[in-house]
Amino acid sequence: QVQLVESGGGLVQPGGSLRLSCAASASIFRFNFMGWYRQAPGKERELVAVITSGGITNYADSGKGRFTISRDSAKNTVYLQMNAMNPDDTAVYYCHAAQNSYRYWGQGTQVTVSS
């Protein structure tokens, strides 16, 4: 009953920036956590960034200092701003939401960093 729709992926050159969006079909405040994960071919899905219902954020070391997670409650949308991107950031990025024992995933958006 909850849908998460990612957008904003694409091709970017090393050193460039990209902003991903995750639009939820419900108020984002119903979720204890929302976040971004990514998965590169042949690798495990890994956490990128998370934001709690209270607005507390946390980041994986890979994106710390380069990535910023934020939200717009009026739009039921969570964002991931990615700066100073490098080829290691190439992956499918997934939006994730958690409400008690429930887990929701978006379909993913492809991000490719290449010259």
Secondary structure as UniProt FT lines:
FT   STRAND          4..7
FT   STRAND          10..12
FT   TURN            14..15
FT   STRAND          18..24
FT   HELIX           28..30
FT   STRAND          33..39
FT   TURN            41..42
FT   STRAND          46..52
FT   TURN            53..54
FT   STRAND          57..59
FT   TURN            61..66
FT   STRAND          67..72
FT   HELIX           73..75
FT   STRAND          77..82
FT   HELIX           87..89
FT   STRAND          91..99
FT   TURN            100..101
FT   STRAND          102..105
FT   STRAND          109..113
//
